[in-house]
Amino acid sequence: MSHRFTIPLVLLAACGCSTAVPIDTLQDEGAIEVRLDANARMHQPGRKIKFFVDITNRSERSLDLAALNVELQARTDADARSGPVRLRQDWTYKWEQEMLLPPGKRITVPIVPEAGVEFRLEMLEAGKYAIVAVVNGRHTSAPYALVIARPDLVPELRRV
């Protein structure tokens, strides 16, 4: 994803199709492709991390993004698909105008968790994690490998 771009949301609003499907009612698993990327493969407490969720409309109709909800989940690396969720946070997007995603088009939703408040990675133990993006509870991205480093928890040996 080296050539990342964000489709201006104003352009998405220009498509005035009346056959738009609300994204929260879309049942077909293959209708939306979700990809997750971030600006780092390793995270330490105190550093900002930015996630990018690419949502591509693979259906034949426009998608109405009025009820877009994106959830990030952190799972241990070994059980990225089925294991327990160690950390989760979701964001619901509200628009002041109608937002439609035409067929075959992609939108990139940047997520910058507020430090210490949202998606608190500093709560996790050091280790390898798989971060997954879930759009509206149905459409899941492939796991994004993230290493959590905790230099703040390294014991120091002192002579007494």
OpenMM code with the backbone's topology and positions (N, CA, C; nanometers):
from openmm import Vec3, app, unit

residues = "MET SER HIS ARG PHE THR ILE PRO LEU VAL LEU LEU ALA ALA CYS GLY CYS SER THR ALA VAL PRO ILE ASP THR LEU GLN ASP GLU GLY ALA ILE GLU VAL ARG LEU ASP ALA ASN ALA ARG MET HIS GLN PRO GLY ARG LYS ILE LYS PHE PHE VAL ASP ILE THR ASN ARG SER GLU ARG SER LEU ASP LEU ALA ALA LEU ASN VAL GLU LEU GLN ALA ARG THR ASP ALA ASP ALA ARG SER GLY PRO VAL ARG LEU ARG GLN ASP TRP THR TYR LYS TRP GLU GLN GLU MET LEU LEU PRO PRO GLY LYS ARG ILE THR VAL PRO ILE VAL PRO GLU ALA GLY VAL GLU PHE ARG LEU GLU MET LEU GLU ALA GLY LYS TYR ALA ILE VAL ALA VAL VAL ASN GLY ARG HIS THR SER ALA PRO TYR ALA LEU VAL ILE ALA ARG PRO ASP LEU VAL PRO GLU LEU ARG ARG VAL".split()
positions = [
    Vec3(0.0823, -0.1179, 0.0000),
    Vec3(0.0000, 0.0000, 0.0000),
    Vec3(0.0871, 0.1247, 0.0000),
    Vec3(0.1860, 0.1280, -0.0880),
    Vec3(0.2767, 0.2419, -0.0894),
    Vec3(0.2135, 0.3645, -0.1549),
    Vec3(0.1197, 0.3435, -0.2423),
    Vec3(0.0524, 0.4561, -0.3082),
    Vec3(-0.0857, 0.4734, -0.2479),
    Vec3(-0.0870, 0.5180, -0.1249),
    Vec3(-0.2119, 0.5339, -0.0509),
    Vec3(-0.2758, 0.6671, -0.0879),
    Vec3(-0.4045, 0.6666, -0.1050),
    Vec3(-0.4748, 0.7924, -0.1265),
    Vec3(-0.6121, 0.7829, -0.0622),
    Vec3(-0.6602, 0.8970, -0.0240),
    Vec3(-0.7924, 0.9048, 0.0365),
    Vec3(-0.8857, 0.9709, -0.0627),
    Vec3(-0.9963, 0.9052, -0.0909),
    Vec3(-1.0949, 0.9637, -0.1806),
    Vec3(-1.1625, 1.0767, -0.1064),
    Vec3(-1.1618, 1.1958, -0.1610),
    Vec3(-1.2304, 1.3057, -0.0924),
    Vec3(-1.3775, 1.2718, -0.0717),
    Vec3(-1.4219, 1.2885, 0.0508),
    Vec3(-1.5592, 1.2518, 0.0837),
    Vec3(-1.6612, 1.3358, 0.0101),
    Vec3(-1.6234, 1.4567, -0.0291),
    Vec3(-1.7154, 1.5425, -0.1033),
    Vec3(-1.7465, 1.4802, -0.2385),
    Vec3(-1.6467, 1.4159, -0.3011),
    Vec3(-1.6708, 1.3524, -0.4302),
    Vec3(-1.7639, 1.2327, -0.4160),
    Vec3(-1.7548, 1.1639, -0.3044),
    Vec3(-1.8431, 1.0500, -0.2841),
    Vec3(-1.9879, 1.0933, -0.2702),
    Vec3(-2.0101, 1.2125, -0.2184),
    Vec3(-2.1454, 1.2623, -0.2003),
    Vec3(-2.2098, 1.3017, -0.3322),
    Vec3(-2.1314, 1.3179, -0.4372),
    Vec3(-2.1836, 1.3621, -0.5661),
    Vec3(-2.2654, 1.2543, -0.6367),
    Vec3(-2.2426, 1.1277, -0.6025),
    Vec3(-2.3154, 1.0182, -0.6659),
    Vec3(-2.4553, 1.0115, -0.6065),
    Vec3(-2.5553, 1.0431, -0.6828),
    Vec3(-2.6916, 1.0516, -0.6309),
    Vec3(-2.7788, 0.9341, -0.6672),
    Vec3(-2.7240, 0.8135, -0.6656),
    Vec3(-2.8015, 0.6952, -0.7019),
    Vec3(-2.9050, 0.6645, -0.5933),
    Vec3(-3.0246, 0.6301, -0.6357),
    Vec3(-3.1290, 0.5982, -0.5393),
    Vec3(-3.1243, 0.4517, -0.4991),
    Vec3(-3.0375, 0.3719, -0.5614),
    Vec3(-3.0299, 0.2295, -0.5311),
    Vec3(-2.9168, 0.1988, -0.4335),
    Vec3(-2.8744, 0.2965, -0.3580),
    Vec3(-2.7664, 0.2747, -0.2638),
    Vec3(-2.8118, 0.1814, -0.1513),
    Vec3(-2.7208, 0.0941, -0.1118),
    Vec3(-2.7468, -0.0012, -0.0046),
    Vec3(-2.6814, 0.0519, 0.1229),
    Vec3(-2.7557, 0.0622, 0.2328),
    Vec3(-2.6928, 0.1051, 0.3579),
    Vec3(-2.5848, 0.0046, 0.4002),
    Vec3(-2.4679, 0.0540, 0.4373),
    Vec3(-2.3550, -0.0331, 0.4696),
    Vec3(-2.3834, -0.1213, 0.5899),
    Vec3(-2.4677, -0.0759, 0.6809),
    Vec3(-2.4963, -0.1556, 0.8006),
    Vec3(-2.5945, -0.2696, 0.7750),
    Vec3(-2.6590, -0.2728, 0.6572),
    Vec3(-2.7514, -0.3817, 0.6254),
    Vec3(-2.6934, -0.4784, 0.5236),
    Vec3(-2.5751, -0.4504, 0.4728),
    Vec3(-2.5128, -0.5343, 0.3700),
    Vec3(-2.4703, -0.6677, 0.4302),
    Vec3(-2.5245, -0.7776, 0.3787),
    Vec3(-2.4983, -0.9113, 0.4328),
    Vec3(-2.3907, -0.9871, 0.3567),
    Vec3(-2.3768, -0.9631, 0.2280),
    Vec3(-2.2840, -1.0385, 0.1442),
    Vec3(-2.1395, -1.0136, 0.1878),
    Vec3(-2.0696, -1.1206, 0.2271),
    Vec3(-1.9312, -1.1099, 0.2751),
    Vec3(-1.8366, -1.0531, 0.1692),
    Vec3(-1.8584, -1.0859, 0.0430),
    Vec3(-1.7691, -1.0415, -0.0637),
    Vec3(-1.8007, -0.9037, -0.1187),
    Vec3(-1.9022, -0.8382, -0.0661),
    Vec3(-1.9428, -0.7079, -0.1191),
    Vec3(-1.8490, -0.5952, -0.0780),
    Vec3(-1.7776, -0.6156, 0.0313),
    Vec3(-1.6845, -0.5140, 0.0795),
    Vec3(-1.5495, -0.5802, 0.1059),
    Vec3(-1.4445, -0.5190, 0.0544),
    Vec3(-1.3087, -0.5646, 0.0851),
    Vec3(-1.2497, -0.4672, 0.1862),
    Vec3(-1.1971, -0.5202, 0.2943),
    Vec3(-1.1397, -0.4368, 0.4002),
    Vec3(-0.9913, -0.4703, 0.4135),
    Vec3(-0.9083, -0.3665, 0.4108),
    Vec3(-0.7636, -0.3823, 0.4313),
    Vec3(-0.7210, -0.2890, 0.5429),
    Vec3(-0.6275, -0.3353, 0.6234),
    Vec3(-0.5768, -0.2557, 0.7346),
    Vec3(-0.4273, -0.2351, 0.7179),
    Vec3(-0.3828, -0.1137, 0.7412),
    Vec3(-0.2411, -0.0798, 0.7376),
    Vec3(-0.2161, 0.0192, 0.8509),
    Vec3(-0.0917, 0.0424, 0.8826),
    Vec3(-0.0563, 0.1388, 0.9874),
    Vec3(0.0785, 0.2007, 0.9529),
    Vec3(0.1143, 0.3031, 1.0283),
    Vec3(0.2409, 0.3706, 1.0017),
    Vec3(0.3573, 0.3061, 1.0760),
    Vec3(0.3334, 0.1938, 1.1456),
    Vec3(0.4402, 0.1265, 1.2183),
    Vec3(0.4093, -0.0218, 1.2324),
    Vec3(0.5153, -0.1027, 1.2423),
    Vec3(0.5011, -0.2460, 1.2698),
    Vec3(0.5338, -0.2771, 1.4157),
    Vec3(0.5882, -0.1748, 1.4862),
    Vec3(0.6200, -0.1893, 1.6273),
    Vec3(0.5685, -0.0667, 1.7004),
    Vec3(0.5139, -0.0899, 1.8198),
    Vec3(0.4583, 0.0212, 1.8966),
    Vec3(0.5119, 0.0185, 2.0390),
    Vec3(0.5439, 0.1383, 2.0908),
    Vec3(0.5860, 0.1551, 2.2292),
    Vec3(0.4929, 0.2559, 2.2945),
    Vec3(0.4657, 0.2401, 2.4233),
    Vec3(0.3817, 0.3381, 2.4928),
    Vec3(0.4389, 0.4791, 2.4780),
    Vec3(0.3510, 0.5745, 2.4575),
    Vec3(0.3926, 0.7131, 2.4406),
    Vec3(0.4073, 0.7557, 2.2959),
    Vec3(0.4161, 0.6609, 2.2052),
    Vec3(0.4263, 0.6938, 2.0623),
    Vec3(0.2880, 0.6896, 1.9992),
    Vec3(0.2679, 0.7780, 1.9023),
    Vec3(0.1400, 0.7775, 1.8296),
    Vec3(0.1462, 0.6734, 1.7186),
    Vec3(0.0343, 0.6113, 1.6954),
    Vec3(0.0228, 0.5180, 1.5843),
    Vec3(-0.1013, 0.5567, 1.5053),
    Vec3(-0.0919, 0.5439, 1.3750),
    Vec3(-0.2027, 0.5798, 1.2869),
    Vec3(-0.2385, 0.4573, 1.2032),
    Vec3(-0.3650, 0.4211, 1.2049),
    Vec3(-0.4141, 0.3092, 1.1259),
    Vec3(-0.4883, 0.3622, 1.0036),
    Vec3(-0.4847, 0.2851, 0.8967),
    Vec3(-0.5551, 0.3196, 0.7733),
    Vec3(-0.6439, 0.2008, 0.7358),
    Vec3(-0.7745, 0.2229, 0.7312),
    Vec3(-0.8695, 0.1181, 0.6950),
    Vec3(-0.9206, 0.1484, 0.5550),
    Vec3(-0.8828, 0.0635, 0.4596),
    Vec3(-0.9302, 0.0767, 0.3211),
    Vec3(-1.0575, -0.0046, 0.3058),
    Vec3(-1.1627, 0.0606, 0.2583),
    Vec3(-1.2907, -0.0055, 0.2337),
    Vec3(-1.3188, 0.0057, 0.0850),
    Vec3(-1.3239, -0.1081, 0.0167),
    Vec3(-1.3490, -0.1111, -0.1276),
    Vec3(-1.4862, -0.1727, -0.1526),
    Vec3(-1.5665, -0.1039, -0.2318),
    Vec3(-1.7001, -0.1518, -0.2668),
    Vec3(-1.6877, -0.2513, -0.3814),
    Vec3(-1.7083, -0.3791, -0.3544),
    Vec3(-1.7025, -0.4846, -0.4561),
    Vec3(-1.8419, -0.5230, -0.5051),
    Vec3(-1.9446, -0.4562, -0.4554),
    Vec3(-2.0807, -0.4877, -0.4988),
    Vec3(-2.1107, -0.4106, -0.6277),
    Vec3(-2.2268, -0.4348, -0.6839),
    Vec3(-2.2674, -0.3683, -0.8075),
    Vec3(-2.3494, -0.2438, -0.7824),
    Vec3(-2.3727, -0.2115, -0.6554),
    Vec3(-2.4522, -0.0934, -0.6202),
    Vec3(-2.3716, -0.0027, -0.5283),
    Vec3(-2.4095, 0.1218, -0.5252),
    Vec3(-2.3433, 0.2168, -0.4357),
    Vec3(-2.3745, 0.1818, -0.2910),
    Vec3(-2.2791, 0.2134, -0.2032),
    Vec3(-2.2988, 0.1910, -0.0606),
    Vec3(-2.3231, 0.3231, 0.0092),
    Vec3(-2.4251, 0.3266, 0.0918),
    Vec3(-2.4548, 0.4441, 0.1728),
    Vec3(-2.3738, 0.4317, 0.3015),
    Vec3(-2.2844, 0.5266, 0.3263),
    Vec3(-2.1946, 0.5214, 0.4415),
    Vec3(-2.2500, 0.5931, 0.5641),
    Vec3(-2.3795, 0.6184, 0.5664),
    Vec3(-2.4405, 0.6943, 0.6762),
    Vec3(-2.4203, 0.6271, 0.8117),
    Vec3(-2.4128, 0.4964, 0.8161),
    Vec3(-2.3989, 0.4254, 0.9432),
    Vec3(-2.2668, 0.3486, 0.9491),
    Vec3(-2.1594, 0.4084, 0.8990),
    Vec3(-2.0292, 0.3422, 0.8970),
    Vec3(-1.9745, 0.3283, 1.0388),
    Vec3(-1.9365, 0.2066, 1.0734),
    Vec3(-1.8761, 0.1778, 1.2030),
    Vec3(-1.7505, 0.0948, 1.1777),
    Vec3(-1.6386, 0.1388, 1.2331),
    Vec3(-1.5126, 0.0669, 1.2180),
    Vec3(-1.4628, 0.0290, 1.3573),
    Vec3(-1.4320, -0.0984, 1.3753),
    Vec3(-1.3799, -0.1476, 1.5031),
    Vec3(-1.2413, -0.2053, 1.4809),
    Vec3(-1.1476, -0.1703, 1.5685),
    Vec3(-1.0159, -0.2328, 1.5687),
    Vec3(-1.0112, -0.3312, 1.6837),
    Vec3(-0.9562, -0.4497, 1.6571),
    Vec3(-0.9430, -0.5536, 1.7579),
    Vec3(-0.7977, -0.5979, 1.7642),
    Vec3(-0.7470, -0.6166, 1.8839),
    Vec3(-0.6122, -0.6705, 1.9030),
    Vec3(-0.6256, -0.8118, 1.9586),
    Vec3(-0.5643, -0.9064, 1.8883),
    Vec3(-0.5642, -1.0461, 1.9315),
    Vec3(-0.4190, -1.0925, 1.9405),
    Vec3(-0.3943, -1.1957, 2.0198),
    Vec3(-0.2587, -1.2486, 2.0226),
    Vec3(-0.2273, -1.3062, 1.8861),
    Vec3(-0.1010, -1.3005, 1.8477),
    Vec3(-0.0599, -1.3384, 1.7124),
    Vec3(-0.0972, -1.4821, 1.6772),
    Vec3(-0.0884, -1.5730, 1.7730),
    Vec3(-0.1140, -1.7138, 1.7453),
    Vec3(-0.2598, -1.7416, 1.7092),
    Vec3(-0.3520, -1.6650, 1.7643),
    Vec3(-0.4931, -1.6905, 1.7375),
    Vec3(-0.5596, -1.5693, 1.6748),
    Vec3(-0.5054, -1.5260, 1.5623),
    Vec3(-0.5505, -1.4028, 1.4968),
    Vec3(-0.6933, -1.4113, 1.4443),
    Vec3(-0.7392, -1.5283, 1.4073),
    Vec3(-0.8736, -1.5400, 1.3490),
    Vec3(-0.9814, -1.5798, 1.4492),
    Vec3(-0.9447, -1.6638, 1.5463),
    Vec3(-1.0495, -1.7174, 1.6312),
    Vec3(-1.0286, -1.6956, 1.7802),
    Vec3(-0.9117, -1.6519, 1.8189),
    Vec3(-0.8817, -1.6377, 1.9611),
    Vec3(-0.9534, -1.5205, 2.0251),
    Vec3(-0.9360, -1.5083, 2.1547),
    Vec3(-1.0037, -1.3999, 2.2271),
    Vec3(-0.9482, -1.2626, 2.1903),
    Vec3(-1.0349, -1.1649, 2.1934),
    Vec3(-0.9963, -1.0276, 2.1654),
    Vec3(-0.9365, -0.9695, 2.2924),
    Vec3(-0.8145, -0.9194, 2.2851),
    Vec3(-0.7453, -0.8635, 2.4013),
    Vec3(-0.7788, -0.7160, 2.4223),
    Vec3(-0.8112, -0.6476, 2.3122),
    Vec3(-0.8405, -0.5053, 2.3182),
    Vec3(-0.9277, -0.4710, 2.1984),
    Vec3(-1.0253, -0.3840, 2.2199),
    Vec3(-1.1105, -0.3418, 2.1073),
    Vec3(-1.1573, -0.1988, 2.1293),
    Vec3(-1.1823, -0.1320, 2.0172),
    Vec3(-1.2342, 0.0058, 2.0179),
    Vec3(-1.3068, 0.0256, 1.8866),
    Vec3(-1.4220, 0.0917, 1.8909),
    Vec3(-1.4923, 0.1189, 1.7658),
    Vec3(-1.5202, 0.2675, 1.7524),
    Vec3(-1.5344, 0.3082, 1.6264),
    Vec3(-1.5634, 0.4465, 1.5909),
    Vec3(-1.6827, 0.4462, 1.4960),
    Vec3(-1.7821, 0.5303, 1.5246),
    Vec3(-1.8981, 0.5457, 1.4372),
    Vec3(-1.8858, 0.6812, 1.3696),
    Vec3(-1.9055, 0.6821, 1.2392),
    Vec3(-1.8898, 0.8047, 1.1610),
    Vec3(-2.0261, 0.8615, 1.1247),
    Vec3(-2.0440, 0.9901, 1.1491),
    Vec3(-2.1675, 1.0616, 1.1163),
    Vec3(-2.1331, 1.1685, 1.0130),
    Vec3(-2.2136, 1.1807, 0.9114),
    Vec3(-2.1894, 1.2776, 0.8043),
    Vec3(-2.3021, 1.3797, 0.8029),
    Vec3(-2.2702, 1.5002, 0.7636),
    Vec3(-2.3725, 1.6047, 0.7525),
    Vec3(-2.4422, 1.6016, 0.6175),
    Vec3(-2.3929, 1.5204, 0.5285),
    Vec3(-2.4540, 1.5071, 0.3960),
    Vec3(-2.4524, 1.3588, 0.3586),
    Vec3(-2.5267, 1.3251, 0.2539),
    Vec3(-2.5309, 1.1861, 0.2104),
    Vec3(-2.3946, 1.1457, 0.1546),
    Vec3(-2.3413, 1.0337, 0.2029),
    Vec3(-2.2113, 0.9848, 0.1586),
    Vec3(-2.2290, 0.8488, 0.0931),
    Vec3(-2.1974, 0.8411, -0.0341),
    Vec3(-2.2122, 0.7181, -0.1105),
    Vec3(-2.0776, 0.6739, -0.1658),
    Vec3(-2.0535, 0.5445, -0.1615),
    Vec3(-1.9323, 0.4861, -0.2183),
    Vec3(-1.9731, 0.4092, -0.3436),
    Vec3(-1.9366, 0.4614, -0.4620),
    Vec3(-1.9761, 0.3960, -0.5872),
    Vec3(-1.9116, 0.2578, -0.6024),
    Vec3(-1.9693, 0.1714, -0.6860),
    Vec3(-1.9122, 0.0381, -0.7091),
    Vec3(-1.7688, 0.0476, -0.7602),
    Vec3(-1.6833, -0.0387, -0.7079),
    Vec3(-1.5444, -0.0439, -0.7521),
    Vec3(-1.4545, 0.0627, -0.6912),
    Vec3(-1.5078, 0.1532, -0.6124),
    Vec3(-1.4279, 0.2622, -0.5537),
    Vec3(-1.3851, 0.2262, -0.4118),
    Vec3(-1.2816, 0.2961, -0.3662),
    Vec3(-1.2248, 0.2720, -0.2338),
    Vec3(-1.2204, 0.4017, -0.1544),
    Vec3(-1.2414, 0.3881, -0.0257),
    Vec3(-1.2251, 0.5003, 0.0660),
    Vec3(-1.1267, 0.4553, 0.1734),
    Vec3(-1.0372, 0.5447, 0.2126),
    Vec3(-0.9433, 0.5157, 0.3210),
    Vec3(-0.9853, 0.5964, 0.4423),
    Vec3(-1.0116, 0.5263, 0.5508),
    Vec3(-1.0507, 0.5908, 0.6751),
    Vec3(-0.9288, 0.5912, 0.7678),
    Vec3(-0.8720, 0.7085, 0.7945),
    Vec3(-0.7586, 0.7131, 0.8873),
    Vec3(-0.8091, 0.7105, 1.0312),
    Vec3(-0.7422, 0.6337, 1.1139),
    Vec3(-0.7778, 0.6262, 1.2560),
    Vec3(-0.6531, 0.6579, 1.3375),
    Vec3(-0.6609, 0.7663, 1.4138),
    Vec3(-0.5517, 0.8060, 1.5029),
    Vec3(-0.6075, 0.8020, 1.6449),
    Vec3(-0.5839, 0.6911, 1.7152),
    Vec3(-0.6376, 0.6816, 1.8513),
    Vec3(-0.5806, 0.7908, 1.9423),
    Vec3(-0.6680, 0.8499, 2.0202),
    Vec3(-0.6246, 0.9517, 2.1155),
    Vec3(-0.5453, 0.8824, 2.2262),
    Vec3(-0.4232, 0.9273, 2.2482),
    Vec3(-0.3323, 0.8620, 2.3429),
    Vec3(-0.3939, 0.8521, 2.4817),
    Vec3(-0.3881, 0.7325, 2.5376),
    Vec3(-0.4374, 0.7097, 2.6724),
    Vec3(-0.5874, 0.7023, 2.6872),
    Vec3(-0.6609, 0.7211, 2.5777),
    Vec3(-0.8068, 0.7225, 2.5853),
    Vec3(-0.8676, 0.6169, 2.4928),
    Vec3(-0.8224, 0.6130, 2.3674),
    Vec3(-0.8803, 0.5231, 2.2679),
    Vec3(-0.7797, 0.4149, 2.2284),
    Vec3(-0.8275, 0.2945, 2.2105),
    Vec3(-0.7486, 0.1786, 2.1676),
    Vec3(-0.6136, 0.1789, 2.2390),
    Vec3(-0.6183, 0.1607, 2.3674),
    Vec3(-0.5028, 0.1766, 2.4562),
    Vec3(-0.4074, 0.0583, 2.4461),
    Vec3(-0.3198, 0.0634, 2.3473),
    Vec3(-0.2226, -0.0432, 2.3262),
    Vec3(-0.1271, -0.0579, 2.4436),
    Vec3(-0.1108, 0.0485, 2.5216),
    Vec3(-0.0212, 0.0413, 2.6367),
    Vec3(-0.0750, -0.0522, 2.7457),
    Vec3(-0.1993, -0.0954, 2.7351),
    Vec3(-0.2566, -0.1894, 2.8310),
    Vec3(-0.2141, -0.3334, 2.8020),
    Vec3(-0.1590, -0.3569, 2.6823),
    Vec3(-0.1205, -0.4919, 2.6427),
    Vec3(0.0202, -0.5249, 2.6901),
    Vec3(0.0437, -0.6531, 2.7150),
    Vec3(0.1773, -0.7002, 2.7487),
    Vec3(0.2645, -0.6926, 2.6241),
    Vec3(0.3965, -0.6943, 2.6455),
    Vec3(0.4891, -0.6976, 2.5319),
    Vec3(0.4686, -0.8274, 2.4554),
    Vec3(0.4783, -0.8192, 2.3235),
    Vec3(0.4633, -0.9381, 2.2411),
    Vec3(0.4091, -0.9067, 2.1036),
    Vec3(0.3780, -1.0128, 2.0299),
    Vec3(0.3260, -1.0003, 1.8942),
    Vec3(0.1736, -1.0066, 1.8983),
    Vec3(0.1119, -0.9156, 1.8242),
    Vec3(-0.0334, -0.9092, 1.8183),
    Vec3(-0.0791, -0.8998, 1.6733),
    Vec3(-0.2017, -0.9408, 1.6503),
    Vec3(-0.2662, -0.9261, 1.5206),
    Vec3(-0.3789, -0.8255, 1.5382),
    Vec3(-0.3715, -0.7160, 1.4635),
    Vec3(-0.4756, -0.6136, 1.4686),
    Vec3(-0.5680, -0.6383, 1.3494),
    Vec3(-0.6977, -0.6395, 1.3757),
    Vec3(-0.7972, -0.6665, 1.2721),
    Vec3(-0.8975, -0.5519, 1.2704),
    Vec3(-0.9344, -0.5079, 1.1509),
    Vec3(-1.0400, -0.4070, 1.1350),
    Vec3(-1.1695, -0.4788, 1.0978),
    Vec3(-1.2778, -0.4416, 1.1655),
    Vec3(-1.4099, -0.4991, 1.1378),
    Vec3(-1.5031, -0.3838, 1.1032),
    Vec3(-1.5612, -0.3884, 0.9837),
    Vec3(-1.6520, -0.2834, 0.9377),
    Vec3(-1.7945, -0.3301, 0.9600),
    Vec3(-1.8676, -0.2544, 1.0397),
    Vec3(-2.0078, -0.2794, 1.0714),
    Vec3(-2.0330, -0.4217, 1.1216),
    Vec3(-1.9387, -0.4762, 1.1953),
    Vec3(-1.9565, -0.6050, 1.2602),
    Vec3(-1.9555, -0.7263, 1.1698),
    Vec3(-1.9381, -0.7087, 1.0389),
    Vec3(-1.9471, -0.8216, 0.9452),
    Vec3(-1.8246, -0.8397, 0.8576),
    Vec3(-1.7660, -0.7335, 0.8154),
    Vec3(-1.6609, -0.7382, 0.7133),
    Vec3(-1.5257, -0.7172, 0.7807),
    Vec3(-1.4397, -0.8190, 0.7712),
    Vec3(-1.3153, -0.8224, 0.8470),
    Vec3(-1.1938, -0.8150, 0.7558),
    Vec3(-1.0915, -0.7440, 0.8021),
    Vec3(-0.9660, -0.7359, 0.7280),
    Vec3(-0.8779, -0.8547, 0.7630),
    Vec3(-0.7739, -0.8728, 0.6849),
    Vec3(-0.6699, -0.9693, 0.7202),
    Vec3(-0.5942, -0.9123, 0.8399),
    Vec3(-0.5361, -0.9971, 0.9227),
    Vec3(-0.4635, -0.9478, 1.0401),
    Vec3(-0.3415, -0.8637, 1.0009),
    Vec3(-0.3187, -0.7573, 1.0750),
    Vec3(-0.2016, -0.6712, 1.0588),
    Vec3(-0.1082, -0.7017, 1.1760),
    Vec3(0.0129, -0.7479, 1.1479),
    Vec3(0.1081, -0.7857, 1.2518),
    Vec3(0.1656, -0.6611, 1.3195),
    Vec3(0.1548, -0.6566, 1.4513),
    Vec3(0.2067, -0.5443, 1.5290),
    Vec3(0.2778, -0.5986, 1.6526),
    Vec3(0.3999, -0.5513, 1.6735),
    Vec3(0.4773, -0.5907, 1.7914),
    Vec3(0.4639, -0.4793, 1.8942),
    Vec3(0.4257, -0.5167, 2.0148),
    Vec3(0.4171, -0.4216, 2.1250),
    Vec3(0.5450, -0.4356, 2.2064),
    Vec3(0.6214, -0.3289, 2.2148),
    Vec3(0.7438, -0.3269, 2.2953),
    Vec3(0.7145, -0.2525, 2.4246),
    Vec3(0.7633, -0.3029, 2.5351),
    Vec3(0.7372, -0.2410, 2.6646),
    Vec3(0.8690, -0.2157, 2.7380),
    Vec3(0.9519, -0.1214, 2.6900),
    Vec3(1.0768, -0.0925, 2.7604),
    Vec3(1.0523, -0.0373, 2.9008),
    Vec3(0.9324, 0.0148, 2.9256),
    Vec3(0.8996, 0.0668, 3.0578),
    Vec3(0.8818, -0.0437, 3.1617),
    Vec3(0.8693, -0.1692, 3.1171),
    Vec3(0.8495, -0.2806, 3.2098),
    Vec3(0.9737, -0.3682, 3.2250),
    Vec3(1.0869, -0.3287, 3.1647),
    Vec3(1.2100, -0.4062, 3.1749),
    Vec3(1.2676, -0.3869, 3.3147),
    Vec3(1.2899, -0.4953, 3.3863),
    Vec3(1.3452, -0.4793, 3.5218),
    Vec3(1.4906, -0.4328, 3.5169),
    Vec3(1.5259, -0.3499, 3.6092),
    Vec3(1.6630, -0.3013, 3.6188),
    Vec3(1.7326, -0.3731, 3.7327),
    Vec3(1.8544, -0.4160, 3.7093),
    Vec3(1.9338, -0.4790, 3.8130),
    Vec3(2.0183, -0.3714, 3.8804),
    Vec3(2.0088, -0.3657, 4.0106),
    Vec3(2.0849, -0.2662, 4.0844),
    Vec3(2.1652, -0.3357, 4.1932),
    Vec3(2.2844, -0.2863, 4.2149),
    Vec3(2.3675, -0.3387, 4.3239),
    Vec3(2.3300, -0.2676, 4.4522),
    Vec3(2.3240, -0.3448, 4.5551),
    Vec3(2.2899, -0.2867, 4.6852),
    Vec3(2.4097, -0.2902, 4.7770),
] * unit.nanometer
topology = app.Topology()
chain = topology.addChain("A")
for resn in residues:
    res = topology.addResidue(resn, chain)
    for name in ("N", "CA", "C"):
        topology.addAtom(name, app.Element.getBySymbol(name[0]), res)
